């Protein structure tokens, strides 16, 4: 299994637009500003997440998967 990849990035208005598009497409949003800032500095669109950030990204993904599982049970 490959590492997660950056599919979009931005600051200010671009970040707001990314969030808007995510919401319009029912993409779960999780805010982790320190992680987002580190990814923004170090990763270009299309790049894999750096290995030293795997744990932080995995924690966010696990949280999202738990939310989605809970939503599926409550439907």
ChimeraX attribute file (.defattr): number of C-alpha atoms within 10 A of each C-alpha:
attribute: neighborCount
match mode: 1-to-1
recipient: residues
	/A:1	3
	/A:2	6
	/A:3	12
	/A:4	15
	/A:5	14
	/A:6	15
	/A:7	10
	/A:8	12
	/A:9	14
	/A:10	12
	/A:11	11
	/A:12	7
	/A:13	9
	/A:14	12
	/A:15	13
	/A:16	12
	/A:17	13
	/A:18	15
	/A:19	15
	/A:20	13
	/A:21	12
	/A:22	13
	/A:23	12
	/A:24	9
	/A:25	9
	/A:26	9
	/A:27	12
	/A:28	12
	/A:29	11
	/A:30	10
	/A:31	8
	/A:32	11
	/A:33	9
	/A:34	10
	/A:35	14
	/A:36	13
	/A:37	11
	/A:38	11
	/A:39	17
	/A:40	16
	/A:41	9
	/A:42	10
	/A:43	15
	/A:44	15
	/A:45	11
	/A:46	11
	/A:47	13
	/A:48	14
	/A:49	18
	/A:50	14
	/A:51	9
	/A:52	8
	/A:53	12
	/A:54	13
	/A:55	10
	/A:56	13
	/A:57	20
	/A:58	12
	/A:59	11
	/A:60	17
	/A:61	14
	/A:62	12
	/A:63	13
	/A:64	16
	/A:65	13
	/A:66	12
	/A:67	12
	/A:68	13
	/A:69	11
	/A:70	11
	/A:71	10
	/A:72	9
	/A:73	7
	/A:74	7
	/A:75	5
